Amino acid sequence: MQLRYAFRLYPEPGQRAALARAFGCARVVFNDAVRAREDARTAQQPYPSAAVLSQQLITWAKKTPERSWLGEVSSVVLQQALRDVAAAYRNFFASLKGERRGPRVGAPRLRSRKDSRQAIRFTANARWKITGGGRLSLPKIGDVKVKWSRVLPVTPSSVTVILDAAGRYFASFVIDTDPDTDRTRWTESDCEAAIGIDLGLAHFTVLSDGTKIDSPRFLRRAEKKLKKAQRELSRKRKGSKNRAKARMKVARAHAAVADARKEFHHQLSTKLIRENQAVAVEDLAVSGLARTRLAKSVHDAGWAQFVTMLEYKAKRYGRTFVKIGRFEPTSQVCSTCGHREGPKPLHVREWTCPACGTVHDRDTNAAINVKQAVGLAASACGAPVRPGLVPAQREETGSHGTLTRTCAA
């Protein structure tokens, strides 16, 4: 499995200028490659190969007065910009053919120097290294100070330097982890340790054992500060230095919210994966919920990021992770006797089963049903416990919608 390790960089003023030149040169080569391919498409000619683009846009361009400054940066950075263009077109064509999963990908666009994120990549050919003093030595940039928060498990083959919207620099390393070492990192939990998770807004997660974890609501808590910073930004004259300072203030406020949310997701997902052999969660339609009146709260919760963390950590440490369908009636079925009561409005937080008389907490009952829906209540040890394909019952298929007055009668 490949994992990404990111560390904060603190370049000196001269190194910041060198990084700015590298960002600019990589952006120019990327845009030139996109224009070359678009010109070939307009002229109905074959796309130029990577070798031709490298020769024309880098080797020959350095000898011209208009592009002579490309020689001030490492050539590896420029070559990686061409690789990024090729990867972008591959993803675009794969999306058109239906070979790529996920949302449809558009055609590559020209990059702007005003983009909120800038990045360059150094491979092993650039001969970058980590010095004995703990600094990151980059060609034609120098030894950059790094804030190491952990030890790299292996020596990475490449490093990506990123400048985010808040003006922070990061060094990102891609590491190939050892599956056998990862699985022995945490001791085996109890064989019956399995958990079902119900995601929500009032409580971020409700576990099948009755534990409720409140939603931190990072965006809501910082909303007053964000509004003030955005109001100050809107009053500054466009193009002025004060507007640039105000924009940076807004970006740093948003970055603080995003970092706090990500840290919360990491801590909670690691705790759940460490303490359980199997984890089940409901597959929510986040994109659909984000179009309702609860959109801000849905985005503030960050369910998709949390579920993604659960999934890759379970895969890394040999745990079982299962997602059940979003149409599973977890809130309508009694977890004790299996009686289906029917849909309930959101303000109903407790209900009594008419069949067995059990009083249920809505969220806890849903978490138990999530756990039972994939068979984790029966066994959670050994091999993965994904159930096989079972034909749906006649009354469970299709979209029932809301009963009309006539049908209800």
C-alpha positions in Angstrom: 0.0 0.0 0.0 1.2 3.5 -0.8 0.8 6.2 1.8 1.6 9.9 1.7 3.6 11.5 4.5 3.5 15.4 4.6 5.8 17.5 6.6 5.9 21.3 7.1 8.7 23.2 5.4 10.2 26.5 6.5 12.2 27.9 3.6 14.3 31.0 4.0 13.6 34.2 1.9 16.1 33.2 -0.8 14.7 29.6 -1.0 11.2 31.0 -1.3 12.2 33.0 -4.3 13.9 29.8 -5.8 10.7 27.8 -5.1 8.6 30.5 -6.8 10.8 30.3 -9.9 10.4 26.5 -9.9 6.6 26.8 -9.5 6.5 29.3 -12.4 8.6 27.3 -14.7 6.7 24.1 -14.1 3.5 26.0 -14.7 4.7 27.4 -18.0 5.9 24.0 -19.3 2.5 22.5 -18.3 0.6 25.2 -20.2 2.8 25.0 -23.2 2.2 21.2 -23.4 -1.6 21.7 -23.1 -1.5 24.3 -25.9 0.6 22.0 -28.1 -1.9 19.2 -27.8 -4.9 21.5 -28.3 -3.2 22.9 -31.4 -2.7 19.4 -32.8 -6.3 18.5 -32.1 -7.5 21.7 -33.8 -5.3 20.9 -36.8 -6.6 17.3 -36.8 -3.1 16.0 -36.4 -1.8 13.3 -34.1 -0.8 14.4 -30.6 2.9 15.0 -30.2 4.7 12.3 -28.1 6.3 12.9 -24.8 9.8 12.9 -26.3 8.8 15.5 -28.9 7.3 17.7 -26.3 10.3 17.4 -24.1 12.6 18.3 -26.9 10.6 21.3 -28.1 9.3 22.7 -24.8 12.4 22.2 -22.7 15.6 21.4 -24.6 15.1 23.9 -27.5 13.1 26.4 -25.4 16.0 27.0 -23.1 18.1 28.2 -26.1 15.5 30.9 -27.0 15.5 34.4 -25.4 11.8 34.0 -24.5 12.3 30.8 -22.5 16.0 31.0 -21.4 15.0 31.3 -17.8 13.9 27.7 -17.8 17.5 26.8 -17.2 17.4 28.4 -13.7 15.5 25.4 -12.3 16.0 21.7 -12.2 15.2 19.9 -15.4 13.5 17.1 -13.5 10.8 19.6 -12.3 10.1 20.5 -16.0 10.0 16.8 -17.0 7.5 16.0 -14.2 5.2 18.8 -15.5 5.1 17.0 -18.9 4.2 13.8 -17.0 1.4 15.6 -15.3 0.0 16.7 -18.6 0.1 13.1 -20.0 -1.6 11.8 -16.8 -4.3 14.4 -17.0 -5.1 13.5 -20.6 -5.1 9.8 -19.8 -7.6 10.4 -17.0 -9.7 12.5 -19.3 -9.9 9.9 -22.1 -10.5 7.1 -19.6 -13.4 9.1 -18.1 -14.9 9.6 -21.6 -14.8 5.9 -22.3 -16.2 5.0 -18.9 -13.0 3.2 -17.9 -12.4 5.5 -14.9 -14.5 5.2 -11.7 -15.9 8.3 -10.0 -17.1 11.6 -11.3 -16.4 12.6 -14.9 -13.1 14.3 -15.4 -12.8 17.3 -17.7 -10.1 18.1 -20.2 -6.9 19.6 -18.8 -7.0 23.4 -18.3 -4.3 26.0 -18.3 -2.8 26.7 -14.9 -2.6 30.2 -13.4 -0.1 31.8 -11.2 -3.0 32.9 -9.0 -4.0 29.3 -8.3 -4.5 28.5 -4.6 -2.1 25.6 -4.8 1.3 25.2 -6.5 3.4 22.1 -6.6 6.6 20.7 -8.1 8.0 17.1 -7.9 11.6 15.9 -7.6 12.4 12.3 -8.4 15.5 10.3 -7.7 17.1 11.6 -10.9 17.2 15.1 -9.3 19.5 13.7 -6.6 17.6 15.3 -3.7 18.4 14.0 -0.3 17.8 14.4 3.4 20.9 15.8 5.1 22.4 14.5 8.3 21.1 17.7 10.0 17.5 16.8 9.1 17.2 19.3 6.2 15.7 18.6 2.8 18.3 19.3 0.1 16.7 20.2 -3.2 18.6 21.0 -6.4 19.0 24.7 -7.2 17.0 25.6 -4.1 19.2 24.6 -1.2 18.8 22.9 2.2 15.3 23.6 3.5 14.3 23.3 7.1 11.8 20.6 7.8 9.5 20.0 10.8 9.7 16.2 11.2 6.7 14.9 13.1 7.5 11.2 12.5 10.2 9.0 11.1 9.9 7.8 7.5 9.6 4.0 7.5 11.6 3.7 4.3 13.5 5.9 2.0 11.1 7.6 -0.5 11.9 7.7 -4.2 10.4 11.2 -4.8 9.3 14.3 -3.0 6.6 16.8 -3.9 6.9 20.4 -2.6 3.5 22.1 -2.2 2.5 25.6 -1.5 -1.1 25.8 -0.3 -3.6 28.8 -0.2 -2.5 29.8 3.3 1.1 30.3 2.2 2.4 27.2 3.9 5.0 24.9 2.3 4.9 21.1 2.7 7.1 18.3 1.6 5.0 15.3 0.6 6.6 11.8 0.4 4.9 8.7 -1.1 5.9 5.6 0.9 5.4 1.9 0.0 4.5 0.2 3.2 5.1 -3.5 4.1 1.8 -5.3 4.6 3.3 -7.9 7.0 4.8 -5.2 9.2 1.6 -3.2 9.3 -0.5 -6.2 10.4 1.8 -7.0 13.2 1.9 -3.4 14.5 -1.3 -3.8 16.5 -2.1 -6.8 18.5 -5.1 -8.9 17.6 -8.3 -7.7 19.3 -10.9 -10.0 20.8 -12.4 -12.3 18.2 -15.9 -10.9 18.8 -14.7 -7.2 18.6 -16.9 -5.8 15.8 -18.6 -2.4 15.6 -21.4 -0.8 13.6 -21.3 2.9 13.0 -24.2 5.3 12.3 -23.1 8.7 11.1 -25.1 11.8 11.9 -25.0 15.5 12.5 -26.1 16.0 16.2 -23.7 13.1 17.1 -20.9 12.6 14.6 -20.9 8.8 15.2 -23.1 6.5 17.2 -21.6 3.1 17.8 -23.5 -0.2 18.1 -22.4 -0.5 21.7 -24.2 2.7 22.6 -21.3 5.1 22.6 -22.1 8.5 21.2 -19.4 10.9 19.9 -20.5 14.5 19.6 -19.9 16.4 16.4 -17.1 19.0 16.9 -18.7 21.4 14.3 -15.4 23.1 13.6 -16.9 25.3 10.8 -19.8 26.4 13.0 -17.5 27.3 15.8 -15.2 29.3 13.6 -18.0 30.9 11.6 -17.9 34.3 13.4 -14.1 34.6 12.8 -14.5 33.6 9.2 -17.3 36.1 8.5 -15.2 38.9 10.0 -12.1 37.9 7.9 -14.3 37.6 4.7 -15.9 41.0 5.4 -12.5 42.7 5.7 -11.4 41.0 2.4 -14.4 42.3 0.5 -13.6 45.9 1.6 -10.1 45.9 0.2 -9.3 47.3 -3.2 -8.6 44.6 -5.8 -5.0 44.3 -6.7 -3.7 46.1 -3.5 -1.3 44.6 -1.0 -3.9 45.0 1.8 -6.2 42.8 -0.2 -3.5 40.1 -0.6 -2.9 40.2 3.2 -6.7 39.9 3.9 -7.0 37.0 1.4 -4.2 35.2 3.2 -6.0 35.8 6.5 -9.1 34.2 5.2 -7.1 31.2 3.8 -5.4 30.6 7.1 -8.7 30.6 8.9 -10.1 28.0 6.6 -6.9 26.0 6.8 -7.2 25.9 10.6 -10.7 24.6 10.3 -9.7 21.9 7.8 -6.7 20.8 9.8 -8.7 20.5 13.0 -11.4 18.4 11.2 -8.8 16.2 9.7 -7.0 15.6 13.0 -10.3 14.6 14.6 -11.1 12.2 11.8 -7.6 10.6 12.1 -7.8 10.1 15.8 -11.3 8.6 15.8 -10.7 6.4 12.8 -7.4 5.1 14.3 -9.1 4.4 17.6 -11.9 2.4 16.0 -9.6 0.4 13.7 -7.2 -0.4 16.6 -9.9 -1.6 19.0 -12.1 -3.7 16.5 -11.5 -6.5 14.2 -14.4 -5.5 11.9 -16.0 -2.2 11.2 -19.3 -1.6 9.3 -20.6 1.8 8.2 -23.5 3.0 6.0 -22.7 4.3 2.5 -24.3 7.7 2.6 -25.1 9.8 -0.4 -23.1 12.9 0.7 -23.4 14.7 -2.7 -27.2 14.4 -2.5 -27.3 15.5 1.2 -25.1 18.5 0.3 -27.9 19.9 -1.8 -30.4 20.1 1.0 -30.9 22.8 3.7 -28.4 20.9 5.8 -25.6 21.4 3.3 -23.3 23.4 5.5 -23.6 20.9 8.4 -23.0 18.0 6.0 -19.8 19.5 4.7 -18.7 20.5 8.2 -19.0 16.9 9.3 -16.8 15.5 6.5 -18.3 12.0 6.4 -16.6 11.1 3.2 -13.1 11.8 4.5 -13.8 9.9 7.7 -15.1 6.8 5.8 -12.1 6.9 3.5 -9.7 6.9 6.5 -11.5 3.9 8.0 -11.3 2.0 4.7 -7.6 2.5 4.1 -6.6 1.9 7.7 -8.6 -1.3 7.8 -6.9 -2.5 4.7 -3.5 -1.5 6.0 -3.8 -3.2 9.4 -5.7 -6.4 8.3 -9.1 -5.4 9.6 -12.5 -6.1 8.0 -14.3 -3.0 6.6 -17.8 -3.3 5.1 -20.1 -0.6 3.7 -23.8 -1.4 3.5 -26.1 0.1 1.0 -27.6 3.5 1.6 -31.1 2.2 1.0 -30.9 -0.3 3.9 -33.8 0.6 6.4 -31.5 0.8 9.4 -33.7 3.4 11.2 -37.0 1.5 10.5 -36.2 -2.0 11.7 -36.3 -3.2 15.3 -32.8 -4.6 16.1 -34.3 -6.9 18.6 -37.1 -8.7 16.7 -36.6 -7.5 13.2 -40.1 -5.9 12.9 -40.1 -3.1 10.3 -42.0 -0.1 11.7 -41.6 2.2 8.7 -40.1 5.7 8.0 -40.0 8.2 10.8 -39.4 12.0 10.8 -36.1 13.3 12.0 -37.5 14.8 15.2 -38.4 11.3 16.4 -35.3 10.2 18.4 -36.9 7.3 20.4 -39.6 4.9 19.4 -41.1 1.7 20.8 -41.4 -1.4 18.7 -45.1 -2.5 18.5 -44.1 -6.1 18.1 -41.8 -6.7 21.1 -42.2 -3.5 23.1 -38.5 -2.6 23.1 -37.7 1.1 23.5 -35.1 2.1 21.0 -32.8 5.0 20.6 -33.0 5.9 16.9 -29.3 6.2 16.3 -28.2 3.3 18.5 -30.7 1.0 16.9 -29.5 2.1 13.4 -25.9 1.3 14.4 -26.9 -2.1 15.6 -28.7 -2.8 12.4 -25.7 -1.6 10.4 -23.6 -4.2 12.3 -26.2 -7.0 11.8 -26.8 -6.2 8.1 -23.4 -7.5 7.2 -23.2 -10.4 9.6 -20.6 -8.9 11.9 -22.8 -9.7 14.9 -22.2 -13.4 14.2 -18.5 -13.5 13.5 -15.8 -10.9 13.1 -12.6 -13.0 13.1 -10.5 -14.6 10.4 -11.3 -13.9 6.7 -13.5 -11.1 5.5 -17.2 -11.6 6.3 -18.8 -9.9 3.3 -22.2 -11.6 2.7 -22.9 -13.1 -0.7 -25.4 -11.7 -3.2 -28.9 -12.3 -1.9 -32.0 -11.5 -4.0 -34.1 -8.7 -2.5 -37.6 -9.5 -1.2 -40.5 -8.3 -3.3 -41.6 -5.7 -0.7 -38.0 -4.4 -0.4 -37.3 -3.7 -4.0 -37.9 -0.4 -5.9 -38.5 3.1 -4.7 -41.6 3.2 -2.5 -41.7 7.0 -2.1 -44.4 8.5 0.1 -47.7 6.9 0.4 -50.6 9.0 -0.9 -53.8 9.5 1.1 -55.7 7.0 -1.1 -53.0 4.3 -0.9 -52.8 4.7 2.9 -56.5 4.3 3.2 
